[in-house]
């Protein structure tokens, strides 16, 4: 931000419009068919959930190009329905330097890694959905 520009000078309507456009794009995107953006996201639309804190974290689920679309559809539906955390995202291409170019990563964000009940609830919902290989990573502790 330029020194003379104040936060109140930002065009929040434009920012919200861009965010809405991105979410519309991501709603129909299939991760195996898209590489123009690195992540596709889904945000909770049902139910109340706390806003993310500086101590947010995420469940990470390793996937392959063969199963990424089906698993993403399942996790996206759970996210939108308010069954998981505040947001989920899936990679559309391998990370730089990744050993296997067929690997993808799905992340389910929780608002605060210190809320062990919520972290475990989300993890259990993912396991109950048939997912395995989950690993939880906190942003901070």
C-alpha positions as CSV (number, residue, x, y, z in Angstrom):
1,X,0.0,0.0,0.0
2,X,1.5,3.4,-0.9
3,X,2.5,5.5,2.1
4,X,-0.2,8.1,1.5
5,X,-3.0,5.6,1.0
6,X,-5.1,4.7,4.0
7,X,-7.0,1.4,4.6
8,X,-10.2,3.4,4.3
9,X,-9.2,4.3,0.8
10,X,-9.5,0.7,-0.4
11,X,-12.4,-0.2,-2.6
12,X,-14.0,-2.9,-0.5
13,X,-16.8,-3.3,-3.1
14,X,-14.3,-4.2,-5.7
15,X,-12.5,-6.7,-3.4
16,X,-15.8,-8.3,-2.6
17,X,-16.8,-8.4,-6.3
18,X,-13.5,-10.2,-7.1
19,X,-13.9,-12.6,-4.3
20,X,-17.5,-13.5,-5.4
21,X,-16.3,-14.0,-9.0
22,X,-13.5,-16.3,-7.8
23,X,-16.0,-18.3,-5.7
24,X,-18.4,-18.6,-8.7
25,X,-15.5,-19.8,-10.9
26,X,-14.4,-22.3,-8.2
27,X,-17.9,-23.7,-7.7
28,X,-17.9,-25.4,-11.1
29,X,-14.2,-26.1,-11.5
30,X,-12.8,-29.6,-11.5
31,X,-9.2,-29.8,-10.1
32,X,-8.0,-32.4,-12.6
33,X,-9.0,-30.1,-15.5
34,X,-7.7,-26.8,-14.3
35,X,-4.1,-25.5,-13.8
36,X,-4.5,-21.8,-14.4
37,X,-4.9,-21.2,-10.6
38,X,-3.1,-23.3,-8.0
39,X,-6.1,-23.7,-5.6
40,X,-9.8,-24.1,-5.9
41,X,-11.7,-23.1,-2.8
42,X,-15.1,-23.7,-1.2
43,X,-16.4,-21.7,1.7
44,X,-19.0,-22.7,4.3
45,X,-22.4,-21.3,3.4
46,X,-24.6,-23.0,6.1
47,X,-24.5,-22.8,9.8
48,X,-22.5,-20.6,12.2
49,X,-18.8,-21.0,12.6
50,X,-16.2,-18.7,14.2
51,X,-14.0,-16.5,12.1
52,X,-10.5,-17.8,11.6
53,X,-7.9,-16.7,14.2
54,X,-4.2,-16.2,13.9
55,X,-4.0,-19.8,15.2
56,X,-6.0,-21.4,12.4
57,X,-5.0,-24.8,11.1
58,X,-5.9,-27.4,8.5
59,X,-6.4,-31.0,7.9
60,X,-4.3,-32.1,4.9
61,X,-5.4,-35.0,2.7
62,X,-3.0,-36.3,0.0
63,X,-4.7,-37.2,-3.2
64,X,-3.8,-38.3,-6.7
65,X,-5.0,-37.0,-10.1
66,X,-7.2,-40.1,-10.4
67,X,-9.2,-39.4,-7.2
68,X,-9.0,-35.7,-6.8
69,X,-12.3,-34.8,-8.6
70,X,-14.4,-37.3,-6.7
71,X,-12.9,-36.5,-3.3
72,X,-13.1,-32.7,-3.9
73,X,-16.8,-33.0,-4.8
74,X,-17.5,-34.8,-1.6
75,X,-15.4,-32.4,0.6
76,X,-16.8,-29.3,-1.2
77,X,-20.4,-30.5,-0.4
78,X,-19.5,-31.1,3.2
79,X,-17.9,-27.7,3.5
80,X,-20.8,-25.8,1.8
81,X,-23.2,-27.6,4.1
82,X,-21.4,-26.4,7.2
83,X,-20.2,-29.9,8.3
84,X,-16.4,-29.0,8.2
85,X,-14.4,-25.8,9.0
86,X,-14.7,-22.4,7.4
87,X,-13.0,-23.3,4.1
88,X,-11.6,-26.1,2.0
89,X,-9.3,-25.9,-0.9
90,X,-7.6,-28.4,-3.3
91,X,-4.5,-28.0,-5.4
92,X,-4.9,-28.2,-9.2
93,X,-1.3,-29.0,-9.9
94,X,1.7,-30.4,-8.1
95,X,3.8,-28.1,-5.9
96,X,7.1,-26.9,-7.3
97,X,9.7,-29.6,-6.7
98,X,7.1,-32.2,-5.8
99,X,8.4,-35.7,-6.5
100,X,5.2,-37.2,-8.0
101,X,3.5,-34.9,-10.6
102,X,0.3,-36.9,-10.1
103,X,-0.1,-35.8,-6.4
104,X,-2.6,-33.2,-5.3
105,X,-3.4,-31.8,-1.8
106,X,-6.7,-31.1,-0.3
107,X,-6.9,-28.9,2.8
108,X,-9.8,-28.4,5.2
109,X,-9.3,-25.2,7.3
110,X,-10.4,-24.9,10.9
111,X,-10.7,-21.6,12.7
112,X,-8.3,-22.3,15.6
113,X,-5.9,-25.2,16.1
114,X,-6.2,-24.7,19.9
115,X,-9.9,-25.7,19.8
116,X,-9.2,-29.5,20.0
117,X,-12.9,-30.4,20.1
118,X,-13.5,-28.6,16.7
119,X,-10.3,-29.9,15.2
120,X,-11.3,-33.5,16.2
121,X,-14.9,-33.0,15.0
122,X,-13.7,-32.0,11.6
123,X,-11.2,-34.8,11.4
124,X,-13.8,-37.4,12.4
125,X,-16.2,-36.1,9.8
126,X,-13.5,-36.5,7.2
127,X,-12.7,-40.1,8.4
128,X,-16.4,-40.9,8.6
129,X,-16.6,-39.9,4.9
130,X,-14.0,-42.6,4.1
131,X,-11.0,-40.4,3.8
132,X,-7.6,-41.5,5.2
133,X,-4.0,-40.3,5.4
134,X,-5.1,-37.1,7.2
135,X,-2.6,-34.9,8.9
136,X,-3.4,-31.8,10.9
137,X,-1.1,-28.8,10.7
138,X,-1.5,-25.7,12.8
139,X,-0.6,-22.3,11.4
140,X,0.8,-21.3,14.8
141,X,0.9,-22.7,18.3
